[in-house]
Amino acid sequence: MAKLLLGEVSPWLLAGLLYVGAGVGMGVWRRVRRAPRVHLPRRDVPWLVGAVGAGGVAGPVLLMVGLSSMPASGASLLLNAEGVLTAVVAWVVFREPADRRVVLGMLAIVAGAVVIAVPTGHAEVTSLWPAAAIVGACACWALDNNLTRKVSLTDATWLAMVKGAVAGPTNLVVALVLGAQLPGLATSAAALGLGFVSYGLSLVLFIVGLRHVGTARAGAYFSVAPFFGAVLAVALGDPVTWELLAAGGLMAVGTWLHLSEEHAHEHHHEAVTHEHWHTHDDGHHDHEHAPGELVAPGVRHRHVHTHEALTHTHEHYPDAHHRHDH
């Protein structure tokens, strides 16, 4: 859909409109749901600033620049680099643990994405610079994913709203200064709507995934996106091809390798005080509440709470409560 809109909108301006749609849409969403105010701890501000700069400002502009000068098929192929780069940054820079099973699973998922991204063998990468721009966008989003993990316990709708509210107007102003012109009302509305779904709601769901399974695994699961696109194409009349079946099989194997992972060892939790949605039946939130604030096990709620220092053994993912070293 973004490729279609680029016929009427400059790449930089479209990047701005997409994130404005995400920011405004999530703001309306929070107002309708009467979401509580969010107070981001000062120590988390640099992580959010870095995520917005890399993934909200630089990444979309690079994608639109590359997409404007090459076929969507070639861009789809190159976008699979995001999952790989996300995992590499998570493992090398942020020391997220990964065993052989997880690495093989990620490679299987990415291989499936590559198969489905070039179903007819005609995907084109016409020149170096558009391709470099696409890969550069993937690198920005890989950094964004890893930085966002640092603040993933914060309300995901608020994070998406802030990213859109900052990145959108920034890109719009730069685009207008460089001579771009706003498109017609229908095109603008289409771009805003696309941004709300693909950059707003998508980001909210991705942050929730980061919170529970860690960055590398979330990036690998995100790489199944081309398969969903192919399934939609079949639903709209395209034939079922061997490429689709092969990609689905590879992705199924990769996902199974991840979900069947068993990672357990003795680990230590440092004492920490923070706020996020939680229940009292997950083994990490058995704290007491103030008199009269009884909460039944399994009921989601949020408030500031303290985790005492704890050393124990159980199966776990590299989630928001298990960022320890190995």
VENVENLIN-V7706 format. One record per pair of residues at least 24 apart in sequence whose C-alpha atoms are under 6 Angstrom apart, sorted by the first residue. I is the first residue (numbers start at 1). J is the second residue. Records with the same first field share a line. If there is no record, write none. Layout:
I: J ; J
This chain:
11: 64 ; 65
12: 61 ; 175
13: 172 ; 175
15: 60 ; 61
16: 168 ; 171 ; 172
17: 191 ; 192
18: 191 ; 192 ; 195
19: 164 ; 168 ; 195
20: 164 ; 168
21: 192 ; 195 ; 196
22: 164 ; 195 ; 196 ; 199 ; 200
23: 161 ; 164 ; 165
25: 196
26: 161
27: 161
47: 147
51: 144 ; 147 ; 148
52: 163
54: 140 ; 144
55: 140 ; 141 ; 144
56: 167
57: 167
59: 137 ; 140
62: 133 ; 137
63: 134 ; 137
66: 130 ; 133 ; 134
69: 130
73: 123
74: 123 ; 124 ; 125
76: 117
77: 114 ; 117
82: 138 ; 142
83: 219 ; 220 ; 223
85: 142
86: 142
87: 216
90: 216
101: 257
102: 258
105: 254 ; 257 ; 258
106: 220
108: 250 ; 254
109: 250 ; 251 ; 254
112: 247 ; 250 ; 251
113: 226
115: 247
116: 247
119: 243
149: 210
152: 207 ; 211
153: 276
156: 204
157: 204
160: 200
211: 319 ; 320
212: 319
213: 317 ; 318 ; 319
214: 318 ; 319
263: 315 ; 316
264: 314 ; 315
265: 313
266: 312 ; 313
267: 311 ; 312
268: 310 ; 311
269: 309 ; 310
270: 309
271: 307 ; 308 ; 309
272: 306 ; 307
273: 305 ; 306
274: 304 ; 305
275: 303 ; 304
276: 302
277: 301 ; 302
